[in-house]
């Protein structure tokens, strides 16, 4: 689905991403991990068009999409979340997920004032889809609560729900477990494993919670100082000496 080839991004003299290659296959959960400042979120920004690469290529379904605008990538089915929780806090939980269906629910302005049967059917389908997403996330009982009243863990789940509402093919999650306790992170790992093949085609994950990464991922790519350090299955990554050194330092 997604291919990243020789991706580079420099900010002045700082090389944030250097010649990074990886691909995401259909039905796969791929995690992009590494110490703080490794370049993981920069890769997300390059893939989704928030940054323009200095060099390299991003391919989606075999087509070159390097530098496509974020809204173009969203229309292609590439939907992302951000490190900072980004929901509409003055709206209810349900309203947040309903509004996330904007790609499906677009109607001409005049049709807003003169709705017809098709408009009503689309609205019903969107509300049914939003309700199903909240059931999946375990937030159905909170659907009429304002998002501002949610706990940190519930806000993280709602952010995933908003992303699912945009009906992604590739769901890109940037540190979805940030601020979660151990039990919440374990529940999130189990949730992520149910998504490919049912709600999305694949998941690309940036995460620091290694227990979640090793539990949920099919494949792991490790970055360090902007470069790709290693890739493999969770078991292979856990046994990789270069990865252990990057995270814990060289043994005496």
Secondary structure, DSSP 8 states (H G I E B T S, - for coil): -EEEEEEEEEETTEEEEEEEEEEE-TT-EEEEE-STTSSHHHHHHHHTTSS--SEEEEEETTEE-TT--HHHHHHTTEEE--SS----TTSBHHHHHHHTTTTTS---HHHHHS--HHHHHHHHHHHHHHHHHHHHHT-GGGTTSBGGGS-HHHHHHHHHHHHHHT--SEEEEESTTTT--HHHHHHHHHHHHHHBTTTBSEEEEE-S-HHHHHHH-SEEEEEETTEEEEEE-HHHHHT-HHHHHHHH----
